[in-house]
Amino acid sequence: MKKLLISTAAMMLTVASFACTNLIVGKKASVDGSVMCTYNCDGFGFSGALSYSLPGMHPDGEMISVGRFGPDAAQRLLPQAPYTYGVVGLMNEKQVSIVETTWDGRKELRNPEGWFDYFTLMGIVLQRSSTAREAIAQMHALVQEYGYNSTGESFAVCDKDEAWIMEMIGKGEGRKGAVWVALRLPDDCVTAYANSSRIRTFPQARKIDKKLGFYVVEGECMYSPDVISFAREMGYFDGKDADFSFREAYGPLDFSSIRYCEARVWSFFRHHYDKDVIDSYLPFINGDTSKIDHLPLWIKPDKPLSVRDLMNDMRDHYEGTALDMTADVSAGPWASPYRNQPVNFKDSQGTEMFRERPIGCQQSGMTMVCQMRDWLPDAVGGVTYFNLDDASMVAYVPCYCGINRIPEPFRRENNDMMEFSTGSAFWMNNFVANMVYPRYSAMIGDLREAQSELEDFYANDQKEVEERVKGMTPSQAAAFLTAKTEAYTDMMMKRWEKLAKLLIVKHNDQIMQPSENGVLVRGRRTSPEYAPAFVDAVKAQTGDRYVKPKAKD
């Protein structure tokens, strides 16, 4: 192992290459026995939406069109499954959820002729799977038959009983299939993915499961039949099978994938484990792999996590850590954890520089916290706390997997990236967020007040919702939960409109009108305090220019 250097090639990558964060919680690591996973879907230039596909029976011979990303992607016909499950967002009616994060890996392994990119694959599999294990088997079968078009990808594949982490990469041009490994997260542990390969060695079986067509270590691990032999063929690995590391073969780390990606995992672990232990990995996060070259794949948290814990984790900007984005001059006069693009830049002498890439970021198009619960009816047991835009700047709205209609503000047609609308959740959230970003410390309290107000209400309302659904027929439950989800969304939109108006008036001309409980009151207007690091940096840069002369006696 050696100390990694920041190469010019690595530092020229844009932040858009490091999109999406997943946090995953086993059922014994949660406060109530639920399985949970999260998704910040990050990347500039898209607005996101809450998708929906109907459940249904299908006749023999029915075909569906499968197309990849982009307007020029070829459409191909795939045999339809006899039955498809309803899917809301990235959770189906059986409480199976799949979320993802991209790590690219060896670029030569992308197969441009493969039918499935990762997102299309996720959507088809959710329609066809009643458990996480079944979903993994479906993913294998589909890419074996029709090919895989994406680069390296990590998936969290979860249901109401188990959470699995799966890493997959294609085999290159002209080769169908993919190589992959899936590990079951221990029920009492948590883990995270943030755009880097994380699975290294894994349990291995002696024989392939002939029915499934891949190796199975029961209850622990599944992996493709050629994951090791293909690495040997390509020259990525030449050791003993027992020493094989998926990450080293298919997604080796460089400084960028450590600091922009693994650092997000490090920060999540730090929230839920002994901070001194996690801080011992700081040399690795800073690019020194001479003594430590990886984080733990998962940890047993110091106490169980709640849905609200995960919501807050998705808003992390390294606050209180050595990477705190609010604590130096680059945070500006109002201690903002947000930075302008690009992520990589040079100083006036040509020195290569970079900025941090946290979990919470302005380029997020949608965010979700998925909760799966085995003690409730599926329709209400599976809930996706959802919104469009940056997790730090929105309130998470409960959207049940048993609904039969998407709330209007979350529908794709109402969230046009090129047209502002007050009926769009994406644009109302962005309207508020882009006022807060440059005046963070002055405005964030107002936003947090509205955020907590909504999320407290939603949390307090859940018990009644769950009790009422228990005695309903499926059709009654669908109608009730749909109405609830729409009411929650409407409440959020109205509260955010109120917040937007408050921010404009309260902070007009960069001074503050007093307010109480989100309502302006007449009184003396005040100026927000400058961040100390900013004041000190101004003085260091300008000397005595802005120093007041001492009053004469």
C-alpha positions in Angstrom: 0.0 0.0 0.0 1.2 3.6 -0.6 0.1 7.2 -0.2 -2.2 8.2 -3.0 -1.3 11.3 -5.0 -3.9 13.7 -6.4 -3.3 13.2 -10.1 -4.4 15.8 -12.6 -6.6 13.2 -14.3 -8.4 12.3 -11.1 -8.9 15.9 -10.1 -10.5 16.9 -13.4 -13.5 14.7 -12.6 -16.7 16.8 -12.0 -18.9 16.4 -9.0 -21.7 15.1 -11.3 -19.6 11.9 -11.6 -20.0 11.4 -7.9 -23.8 11.3 -7.6 -26.1 9.5 -5.2 -25.9 8.3 -1.6 -27.5 5.3 0.0 -27.8 4.5 3.7 -29.0 1.0 4.7 -30.3 -0.2 8.1 -30.9 -3.8 9.2 -34.1 -4.6 11.1 -32.4 -5.1 14.4 -30.4 -1.9 14.0 -33.7 0.2 13.8 -35.7 1.4 16.7 -38.9 -0.4 15.6 -37.7 -3.4 13.7 -38.1 -1.9 10.3 -35.6 -2.3 7.4 -34.6 1.0 5.9 -32.7 2.4 3.0 -32.2 5.9 1.6 -31.5 7.6 -1.7 -30.2 11.1 -2.6 -30.4 11.0 -6.4 -27.9 13.6 -7.3 -26.9 15.2 -10.6 -27.4 18.6 -12.3 -30.0 19.0 -15.0 -32.9 16.9 -13.9 -35.9 17.5 -11.7 -36.9 14.1 -10.6 -40.5 12.8 -9.9 -42.3 10.2 -8.0 -43.1 7.4 -10.5 -45.9 4.9 -10.4 -46.7 1.7 -12.3 -50.0 -0.2 -11.9 -50.1 -3.8 -10.8 -51.8 -6.3 -13.1 -52.1 -9.7 -14.8 -50.7 -10.1 -18.3 -51.6 -12.6 -21.0 -49.1 -15.0 -22.6 -47.2 -13.4 -25.4 -47.6 -9.8 -24.2 -44.4 -7.8 -24.8 -43.1 -4.6 -23.3 -40.8 -2.0 -24.7 -37.5 -1.6 -22.9 -35.4 1.5 -23.6 -32.3 3.0 -22.0 -31.7 6.5 -20.9 -31.7 9.3 -23.5 -33.8 10.2 -26.5 -31.8 8.2 -29.0 -31.8 4.9 -26.9 -33.1 2.0 -29.0 -36.4 0.5 -27.9 -36.4 -3.3 -27.6 -39.3 -5.7 -26.9 -39.1 -7.9 -23.7 -41.6 -10.6 -22.8 -43.9 -9.4 -20.0 -44.2 -11.2 -16.7 -47.5 -13.0 -16.0 -48.1 -10.6 -13.0 -46.4 -7.3 -12.3 -46.5 -5.6 -8.9 -47.5 -2.0 -8.4 -44.5 0.3 -7.8 -44.5 3.7 -6.2 -41.1 5.4 -6.7 -38.5 2.7 -5.9 -40.7 0.5 -3.7 -43.2 -2.1 -4.8 -46.5 -3.3 -3.2 -44.7 -6.1 -1.5 -42.3 -3.6 0.2 -39.3 -4.5 -1.9 -37.1 -1.5 -2.5 -34.1 -0.9 -4.7 -31.9 2.2 -4.6 -28.5 2.8 -6.3 -25.3 4.6 -6.5 -22.8 4.6 -9.4 -19.0 4.1 -9.2 -18.1 3.5 -12.8 -15.1 1.3 -12.2 -13.3 -0.1 -15.2 -14.8 1.8 -18.1 -13.9 -0.9 -20.7 -16.5 -3.1 -19.1 -19.4 -1.1 -20.2 -21.4 -2.9 -23.0 -23.0 -0.3 -25.2 -25.2 -3.1 -26.8 -26.7 -4.2 -23.5 -30.4 -3.7 -23.1 -30.5 -2.6 -19.5 -29.0 0.4 -17.8 -29.1 0.3 -14.0 -32.3 2.4 -13.6 -34.3 0.5 -16.2 -33.2 -2.8 -14.6 -34.4 -1.6 -11.2 -37.8 -0.6 -12.6 -38.4 -3.9 -14.3 -37.2 -6.0 -11.4 -39.4 -4.1 -8.9 -42.4 -5.1 -11.0 -41.4 -8.8 -10.9 -40.1 -9.5 -7.3 -41.8 -10.2 -4.0 -38.5 -10.4 -1.9 -35.1 -8.9 -2.0 -33.5 -12.3 -2.8 -35.9 -12.8 -5.7 -35.0 -9.3 -7.0 -31.3 -10.2 -7.0 -32.0 -13.4 -9.0 -34.2 -11.4 -11.4 -31.4 -8.9 -12.0 -28.9 -11.7 -12.7 -31.3 -13.4 -15.1 -32.2 -10.3 -17.1 -28.6 -9.1 -17.6 -27.5 -12.6 -18.5 -30.2 -12.8 -21.2 -30.2 -9.2 -22.5 -27.0 -7.6 -21.5 -26.0 -4.8 -19.1 -25.3 -1.3 -20.4 -24.1 0.6 -17.4 -20.7 0.9 -15.7 -20.0 -0.1 -12.0 -23.1 0.1 -9.8 -24.0 -0.6 -6.2 -27.6 -1.5 -5.3 -29.3 -1.7 -1.9 -31.9 -4.4 -2.4 -34.3 -4.5 0.6 -37.6 -6.0 1.8 -39.4 -6.0 5.1 -37.1 -8.8 6.4 -33.7 -8.3 4.9 -31.3 -5.8 3.4 -28.7 -6.8 0.8 -25.9 -4.8 -0.8 -25.1 -5.7 -4.4 -22.3 -4.6 -6.7 -22.4 -5.1 -10.4 -20.4 -4.3 -13.5 -20.7 -5.4 -17.1 -18.2 -7.4 -19.2 -17.5 -5.1 -22.0 -18.5 -4.7 -25.6 -19.9 -7.8 -27.2 -20.4 -9.7 -23.9 -23.8 -10.2 -22.3 -24.2 -10.6 -18.6 -22.4 -9.0 -15.7 -20.2 -9.9 -12.8 -21.6 -9.2 -9.4 -21.6 -9.9 -5.7 -24.4 -9.5 -3.2 -24.0 -9.6 0.6 -26.7 -9.7 3.2 -26.3 -6.8 5.7 -26.3 -8.3 9.2 -29.7 -7.5 10.8 -28.0 -5.6 13.7 -25.8 -3.4 11.4 -25.9 -0.4 9.2 -23.9 0.5 6.1 -23.7 3.1 3.4 -22.8 3.5 -0.3 -21.6 6.7 -1.9 -20.3 6.2 -5.5 -17.4 3.8 -4.7 -17.1 0.0 -4.7 -17.0 -1.3 -1.1 -17.3 -5.1 -1.2 -13.8 -6.7 -1.0 -13.6 -10.4 0.0 -16.8 -12.4 0.5 -17.9 -15.9 1.6 -17.5 -18.4 -1.3 -19.5 -21.6 -2.1 -18.2 -24.8 -3.7 -21.0 -25.4 -6.1 -23.2 -23.2 -8.3 -27.0 -23.3 -7.6 -28.1 -24.9 -10.8 -31.6 -23.6 -10.6 -30.5 -20.0 -10.1 -27.4 -20.1 -12.2 -25.1 -18.5 -9.6 -23.3 -19.2 -6.3 -25.2 -19.0 -3.1 -23.9 -19.0 0.5 -27.2 -19.4 2.2 -28.4 -16.3 4.0 -25.0 -14.6 3.6 -23.9 -14.1 0.0 -24.7 -14.6 -3.7 -22.4 -14.0 -6.6 -22.2 -14.5 -10.3 -20.5 -17.7 -11.5 -17.6 -16.0 -13.3 -16.9 -13.1 -11.0 -13.4 -14.4 -10.2 -12.6 -16.2 -13.4 -13.5 -13.2 -15.5 -11.2 -11.0 -13.4 -8.4 -13.5 -14.1 -9.2 -13.5 -17.8 -9.0 -9.7 -18.0 -5.8 -9.5 -15.9 -7.4 -7.8 -12.9 -6.5 -10.6 -10.5 -4.0 -13.5 -10.3 -4.1 -14.7 -6.7 -6.0 -17.4 -4.8 -9.7 -17.4 -5.0 -10.0 -16.9 -1.2 -8.1 -13.7 -1.5 -10.2 -12.2 -4.3 -11.5 -8.6 -3.7 -14.3 -7.4 -5.9 -13.4 -3.8 -5.2 -9.7 -4.2 -6.1 -10.5 -6.1 -9.3 -13.4 -4.0 -10.7 -13.5 -0.7 -8.8 -10.1 0.2 -7.3 -10.0 3.5 -5.4 -8.2 6.7 -6.1 -8.0 9.9 -4.1 -11.3 11.2 -5.7 -13.3 8.1 -4.9 -11.9 8.2 -1.3 -12.4 11.9 -0.5 -15.6 12.5 -2.5 -17.2 9.1 -1.9 -15.9 7.1 1.0 -15.8 10.3 3.1 -19.6 10.3 3.0 -19.7 6.8 4.4 -17.2 7.8 7.1 -19.4 10.7 8.2 -22.5 8.5 8.4 -20.6 6.0 10.5 -19.4 8.8 12.7 -23.0 9.7 13.6 -23.7 6.2 14.9 -20.4 4.8 16.4 -17.6 5.8 18.7 -16.3 9.0 17.1 -12.7 8.4 18.2 -12.7 5.0 16.5 -14.2 6.4 13.2 -11.8 9.4 13.3 -8.9 6.9 13.3 -9.7 6.4 9.6 -9.0 10.1 8.8 -5.6 9.3 7.3 -7.4 7.1 4.8 -10.0 9.8 4.1 -7.1 12.2 3.5 -5.7 9.8 0.9 -3.0 8.0 2.9 -3.5 4.2 2.4 -0.1 3.2 3.9 -1.7 1.8 7.1 -5.5 1.7 6.4 -6.9 1.2 2.9 -10.6 0.8 3.5 -13.5 1.6 5.9 -15.5 -1.2 7.5 -18.1 -2.5 5.2 -20.7 -2.2 7.9 -20.9 -1.3 11.6 -23.1 -2.2 14.6 -24.4 1.2 15.6 -24.1 2.4 19.2 -27.9 2.7 19.4 -30.8 1.8 17.0 -31.7 4.3 14.3 -35.1 5.9 13.6 -36.6 7.2 10.4 -35.8 10.7 11.6 -32.2 9.8 12.3 -31.9 8.8 8.6 -33.6 12.0 7.4 -31.0 14.0 9.3 -28.1 11.8 8.1 -29.2 12.6 4.5 -28.7 16.3 5.3 -25.1 15.9 6.4 -22.4 18.4 5.4 -19.6 17.0 7.7 -20.7 19.3 10.5 -18.6 18.9 13.6 -15.9 16.8 11.8 -12.5 17.6 10.5 -14.2 18.1 7.1 -16.8 20.6 8.4 -17.9 22.7 5.5 -19.2 25.6 7.6 -16.0 26.2 9.6 -13.6 28.0 7.2 -13.5 31.1 5.0 -14.8 29.1 2.0 -18.2 29.0 3.8 -18.5 32.8 3.2 -19.9 35.4 5.5 -22.9 33.3 6.6 -21.2 29.9 7.2 -22.8 28.1 4.3 -22.0 24.4 3.8 -22.7 24.8 0.1 -20.1 25.5 -2.6 -20.3 26.6 -6.2 -19.2 24.4 -9.0 -16.7 23.1 -10.0 -15.5 20.6 -7.4 -12.0 20.9 -8.7 -10.1 24.1 -9.5 -6.7 25.8 -9.4 -5.3 28.7 -7.5 -3.5 31.6 -9.2 -0.2 29.6 -9.2 -1.8 26.6 -10.8 -2.0 24.4 -7.7 -4.7 21.7 -8.0 -7.4 22.1 -5.4 -10.7 20.6 -4.6 -13.8 21.1 -2.3 -15.7 18.6 -0.2 -18.6 16.5 -1.5 -21.0 15.9 1.3 -24.2 13.7 1.5 -26.5 16.7 1.3 -25.9 18.7 -1.9 -27.7 21.2 -4.1 -27.7 19.1 -7.2 -30.0 16.5 -5.8 -33.1 15.9 -8.0 -35.0 13.8 -5.5 -34.5 12.3 -2.1 -36.2 9.4 -0.2 -36.1 7.4 3.0 -37.7 4.0 2.4 -39.1 2.1 5.4 -40.3 -1.5 5.2 -42.2 -3.1 8.2 -43.2 -6.8 8.5 -45.8 -6.4 11.2 -48.1 -4.2 9.2 -50.2 -4.8 6.0 -47.9 -4.2 3.0 -50.0 -1.3 1.8 -49.2 0.8 4.9 -46.1 -1.1 6.1 -44.1 0.2 3.2 -43.7 4.0 3.2 -41.3 6.2 1.2 -40.6 9.5 2.8 -40.1 11.6 -0.4 -39.5 15.0 -1.8 -37.8 16.6 -4.8 -34.5 18.6 -4.5 -31.9 18.7 -1.8 -32.7 16.7 1.4 -31.3 19.5 3.6 -33.8 21.9 2.2 -37.0 19.9 2.0 -39.5 18.2 4.3 -39.9 14.4 3.8 -43.5 13.5 2.9 -44.9 10.0 3.7 -45.9 8.2 0.4 -47.3 4.8 1.1 -46.6 1.9 -1.2 -50.3 1.0 -1.3 -51.4 4.2 -3.1 -53.0 4.2 -6.5 -52.3 7.7 -7.7 -49.3 10.1 -7.4 -49.9 13.6 -5.8 -49.9 16.3 -8.4 -46.9 18.2 -7.2 -44.7 15.0 -7.5 -45.9 14.0 -11.0 -43.3 14.1 -13.7 -45.4 16.3 -16.0 -45.7 18.9 -13.3 -41.9 19.2 -12.7 -40.6 20.5 -16.0 -36.9 21.4 -15.6 -37.3 24.3 -18.0 -40.5 25.9 -16.6 -41.0 27.3 -13.1 -44.4 26.4 -11.5 -45.8 27.0 -8.0 -47.6 23.7 -8.5 -44.3 21.9 -8.8 -42.7 20.4 -5.7 -39.3 20.6 -7.4 -39.6 24.3 -8.2 -41.1 25.4 -4.9 -38.3 23.6 -3.0 -35.7 25.1 -5.2 -37.3 28.6 -4.9 -36.8 28.4 -1.1 -33.4 26.6 -1.2 -31.8 29.1 -3.6 -32.7 31.9 -1.2 -31.2 30.0 1.7 -27.9 28.8 0.1 -26.1 32.2 0.0 -27.4 33.4 3.4 -27.3 30.1 5.2 -26.8 31.0 8.8 -29.3 33.9 8.6 -32.1 31.8 7.0 -31.6 28.2 7.9 -33.4 28.5 11.2 -36.6 29.6 9.4 -36.4 26.6 7.1 -35.6 24.2 9.9 -38.7 25.4 11.8 -41.0 24.7 8.8 -39.2 21.4 8.1 -39.6 20.2 11.7 -43.2 21.4 11.9 -44.2 19.2 9.0 -42.1 16.2 9.8 -43.3 16.2 13.4 -46.9 16.3 12.2 -46.3 13.4 9.8 -44.6 11.3 12.5 -47.4 11.9 15.0 -50.0 11.0 12.5 -48.6 7.6 11.6 -50.0 5.5 14.4 -53.6 6.6 13.6 -53.1 5.9 9.9 -51.6 2.4 10.6 -54.5 1.5 13.0 -57.2 2.6 10.6 -55.8 0.6 7.7 -55.7 -2.7 9.6 -59.5 -3.1 9.4 -59.8 -2.1 5.7 -60.3 -4.0 2.5 -57.4 -3.6 0.0 -59.5 -1.2 -2.1 -60.5 0.8 0.9 -56.9 1.0 2.1 -55.7 2.1 -1.3 -58.2 5.0 -1.4 -57.5 6.0 2.2 -53.7 6.0 1.8 -53.8 7.8 -1.5 -55.9 10.5 0.1 -53.5 10.7 3.0 -50.5 11.0 0.8 -52.1 13.7 -1.3 -53.1 15.6 1.9 -49.6 15.4 3.3 -48.2 16.7 0.0 -50.7 19.5 -0.2 -49.8 20.5 3.4 -46.1 20.6 2.4 -46.7 22.7 -0.6 -48.7 25.2 1.3 -46.2 25.4 4.1 -43.4 25.9 1.6 -45.3 28.7 -0.1 -45.7 30.4 3.3 -42.0 29.9 4.0 -41.0 31.4 0.7 -43.0 34.5 1.4 -41.6 34.8 4.9 -38.0 34.6 3.7 -38.5 37.3 1.1 -40.1 39.7 3.6 -38.1 38.8 6.7 -34.7 38.9 5.0 -35.3 41.8 2.5 -32.1 43.7 1.7 -30.1 41.3 3.8 -31.3 42.4 7.2 -33.8 40.6 9.3 -37.4 41.4 10.5 -38.2 39.6 13.7 -40.6 36.6 13.6 -42.3 34.3 16.0 -43.5 30.8 15.1 -43.1 31.5 11.4 -45.0 34.8 11.5 -43.5 38.2 11.1 -43.9 40.7 14.0 -43.2 44.4 14.0 -40.0 45.4 15.7 -36.5 46.4 15.3 -34.8 44.9 12.3 -31.3 43.3 12.9 -28.3 42.3 10.7 -27.2 38.7 10.7 -23.7 38.1 12.2 -20.8 37.3 10.0 -19.1 34.0 10.5 -15.9 34.4 12.6 -13.7 32.5 10.1 -14.9 34.9 7.3 -14.1 38.0 9.5 -10.6 36.7 10.4 -9.9 35.9 6.7 -11.0 39.4 5.6 -8.6 41.0 8.1 -5.8 38.7 7.1 -6.3 39.6 3.5 -6.8 43.3 3.9 -4.7 44.2 6.9 -5.9 47.4 8.6 -8.1 48.6 5.8 -11.3 47.8 7.6 -10.0 48.2 11.1 -11.7 51.1 13.0 -9.2 53.6 14.4 -9.3 53.8 18.2 -11.3 56.6 19.6 -9.1 59.5 20.9 -9.5 60.3 24.6 
